[in-house]
Amino acid sequence: MKRTHFLFIISLFFIFACSSPASKKSEVETLAKLDKTVIYEVSLEVDPEFTNWMGNINRKKLIENLFDDVKNNRLEAYFPMSSSVEQKMSWIDVEKAMDALNDTLDILNTETDSYEQHVVEGEMFMNEIKGVIFIEEWNMTPAGKIEKNVLGLAPVRYYSQEFGQDSIVTRKKIVFVSYFGDKKPPLFEDF
């Protein structure tokens, strides 16, 4: 899919480069009006072998601020798997996505031989957020430069889950999506 988009863009450049000067201005203006929503995930883990563009960003602070803004209603959170961005999440929904809700367990009291209910406090493990999805709008300027506008972010949780006695599986979950303006393209579309 990415290769098809890349080939399409390259072919556009060749078409515009080989056109007549009279029509070149209008073609460049048309190209400048094209906008494209681009969605991609960036790892928040530091790789000493690879210095990426996120190298100078305080990753921990970025995620803490994002969660804090959602918790304190400065940003709205949306369900990530919905093709409609109208489904808002509550803070309890976010806690649920992070497996951080309180739980009540029946525990056997060996002295009384009866079960007693105990509340186990839920906890968010922010170190499980190891990726962030960027939702951006890319536009080409008349000068041929690409301008990027971040429309939203979605934290990605990586966690381990036990299956059976000897099997541990690493899972990946998009916790929520938050947008920074009126444009709210869904992460996934119905096909």
C-alpha positions as CSV (number, residue, x, y, z in Angstrom):
1,M,0.0,0.0,0.0
2,K,2.8,2.5,0.9
3,R,4.7,1.5,-2.2
4,T,1.6,2.3,-4.3
5,H,1.2,5.7,-2.7
6,F,5.0,6.4,-3.3
7,L,4.7,5.4,-6.9
8,F,1.7,7.5,-7.4
9,I,3.4,10.6,-6.0
10,I,6.5,10.0,-8.1
11,S,4.4,9.6,-11.2
12,L,2.7,12.9,-10.4
13,F,6.0,14.6,-10.2
14,F,7.0,13.2,-13.6
15,I,3.7,14.3,-15.2
16,F,4.0,17.8,-13.8
17,A,7.7,18.0,-14.8
18,C,7.0,17.0,-18.4
19,S,4.0,19.3,-18.9
20,S,3.9,22.6,-20.9
21,P,4.8,25.8,-19.1
22,A,1.3,27.4,-19.6
23,S,-0.4,24.6,-17.8
24,K,2.3,24.1,-15.2
25,K,1.1,26.8,-12.8
26,S,-2.4,25.5,-12.6
27,E,-1.1,21.9,-12.1
28,V,1.1,23.0,-9.3
29,E,-1.9,24.9,-7.7
30,T,-4.0,21.7,-8.0
31,L,-1.2,19.7,-6.4
32,A,-0.9,22.2,-3.6
33,K,-4.7,21.8,-2.9
34,L,-4.4,18.0,-2.5
35,D,-4.5,17.0,1.1
36,K,-3.8,13.6,2.5
37,T,-4.4,12.2,5.9
38,V,-1.4,10.2,7.0
39,I,-1.6,7.8,10.0
40,Y,1.5,6.1,11.4
41,E,2.9,4.7,14.6
42,V,6.2,5.8,16.2
43,S,8.0,3.8,18.8
44,L,8.6,5.6,22.1
45,E,11.4,3.2,23.1
46,V,14.9,4.5,22.8
47,D,17.0,2.5,20.4
48,P,20.8,3.3,20.9
49,E,21.5,2.1,17.3
50,F,18.9,4.4,15.7
51,T,18.4,8.1,16.6
52,N,15.1,9.0,15.1
53,W,13.3,12.4,15.0
54,M,11.7,11.7,18.4
55,G,15.2,11.6,20.0
56,N,14.9,15.1,21.5
57,I,11.3,14.7,22.8
58,N,10.6,13.8,26.4
59,R,8.6,10.7,25.6
60,K,7.5,10.1,29.2
61,K,6.2,13.7,29.5
62,L,4.4,13.5,26.2
63,I,2.4,10.5,27.3
64,E,1.8,11.8,30.9
65,N,0.5,15.1,29.5
66,L,-1.7,13.4,27.0
67,F,-3.3,11.1,29.7
68,D,-3.5,14.1,32.2
69,D,-5.3,16.2,29.6
70,V,-7.8,13.5,28.9
71,K,-8.4,12.8,32.7
72,N,-8.9,16.5,33.4
73,N,-11.2,17.0,30.4
74,R,-8.8,19.3,28.5
75,L,-8.8,16.8,25.6
76,E,-11.5,14.4,24.6
77,A,-10.8,10.7,24.2
78,Y,-12.5,8.6,21.5
79,F,-12.8,4.9,21.0
80,P,-10.0,4.0,18.6
81,M,-11.6,1.0,16.8
82,S,-14.7,3.0,15.8
83,S,-15.1,4.2,12.2
84,S,-17.2,7.0,13.7
85,V,-15.3,9.6,15.8
86,E,-18.5,10.4,17.6
87,Q,-18.0,7.7,20.3
88,K,-16.3,9.5,23.2
89,M,-14.6,7.7,26.0
90,S,-15.0,8.5,29.7
91,W,-12.0,8.3,32.0
92,I,-13.4,5.0,33.3
93,D,-13.2,3.7,29.7
94,V,-9.6,4.8,29.5
95,E,-8.8,3.0,32.8
96,K,-10.6,-0.1,31.5
97,A,-8.4,0.0,28.3
98,M,-5.4,0.2,30.5
99,D,-6.7,-2.7,32.8
100,A,-6.6,-0.2,35.7
101,L,-10.0,-0.6,37.2
102,N,-10.5,-1.7,40.8
103,D,-11.4,-5.3,41.1
104,T,-13.2,-7.2,43.9
105,L,-11.9,-10.6,44.6
106,D,-13.3,-13.4,46.9
107,I,-10.3,-14.7,48.9
108,L,-10.5,-17.7,51.2
109,N,-9.7,-16.8,54.8
110,T,-8.0,-20.0,56.1
111,E,-8.7,-19.2,59.7
112,T,-12.5,-18.9,59.3
113,D,-12.7,-21.2,56.2
114,S,-14.9,-18.6,54.5
115,Y,-14.5,-16.3,51.6
116,E,-14.0,-12.6,52.1
117,Q,-14.2,-9.8,49.5
118,H,-11.1,-7.7,49.0
119,V,-10.8,-4.7,46.7
120,V,-7.7,-4.7,44.6
121,E,-6.8,-1.2,43.5
122,G,-6.3,-0.8,39.7
123,E,-3.1,0.8,38.6
124,M,-2.0,2.3,35.3
125,F,1.4,1.3,34.2
126,M,2.5,4.1,31.9
127,N,5.7,2.2,31.0
128,E,3.4,-0.1,28.9
129,I,2.8,2.9,26.5
130,K,5.6,2.1,24.1
131,G,4.2,3.7,20.9
132,V,2.1,6.6,19.7
133,I,0.1,6.9,16.6
134,F,0.3,10.3,14.8
135,I,-2.7,11.4,12.7
136,E,-1.5,14.1,10.4
137,E,-2.7,16.0,7.4
138,W,0.0,16.5,4.7
139,N,-0.3,19.3,2.1
140,M,2.1,20.2,-0.7
141,T,3.0,23.9,-1.0
142,P,3.3,25.6,-4.4
143,A,7.1,25.5,-3.8
144,G,6.9,21.7,-3.6
145,K,7.4,21.3,0.1
146,I,5.3,19.1,2.3
147,E,3.6,20.8,5.3
148,K,2.5,18.5,8.1
149,N,-0.3,19.3,10.6
150,V,-0.8,17.0,13.6
151,L,-4.5,16.4,13.9
152,G,-4.4,13.9,16.7
153,L,-2.5,11.3,18.8
154,A,-3.2,7.8,20.0
155,P,-1.2,6.1,22.7
156,V,-0.3,2.4,22.0
157,R,-0.1,0.0,24.9
158,Y,2.2,-3.1,24.8
159,Y,1.6,-5.6,27.5
160,S,2.0,-9.3,28.4
161,Q,-0.8,-11.7,28.9
162,E,-0.6,-15.3,30.2
163,F,-2.2,-18.1,28.2
164,G,-2.0,-21.4,30.0
165,Q,0.8,-22.3,32.3
166,D,3.8,-21.7,30.1
167,S,2.7,-19.3,27.5
168,I,3.0,-15.5,27.7
169,V,1.9,-13.4,24.7
170,T,2.8,-9.7,24.1
171,R,-0.3,-7.8,23.0
172,K,-0.8,-4.4,21.5
173,K,-3.7,-2.1,22.1
174,I,-4.6,1.4,21.0
175,V,-5.8,3.0,24.2
176,F,-7.7,6.0,22.8
177,V,-7.5,8.7,20.2
178,S,-7.4,12.5,20.9
179,Y,-7.7,15.2,18.4
180,F,-6.5,18.8,18.5
181,G,-9.0,20.5,16.3
182,D,-12.2,20.1,14.3
183,K,-10.8,17.6,11.8
184,K,-11.2,14.1,13.2
185,P,-10.4,11.4,10.7
186,P,-11.0,7.9,12.0
187,L,-8.1,5.6,12.5
188,F,-9.9,2.8,10.6
189,E,-12.5,3.0,7.9
190,D,-15.2,0.5,7.0
191,F,-14.5,-1.1,3.6
